[in-house]
């Protein structure tokens, strides 16, 4: 089973930092998450970067049992 990791606003919208999935591609992982976590998560996801095992991911990429898909919203703030 692959792991979906959620950070910052994506974690807040989903109400969890991670979940397990049996989806076969990155796109299927995200579609499953949108269905599970609803419209607030879907809205946040539109501005996020998605990574597969620490590398930028494309929706068609295969996901296997030990893989990690990470959803990273844009970061703002910092020092003035």
Secondary structure, DSSP 8 states (H G I E B T S, - for coil): -EEEEE-HHHHHHHTSSEEEE--SBHHHHHHHHHHHH-HHHHHHHTT-EEEETTEE--TT-B--TT-EEEEE--------
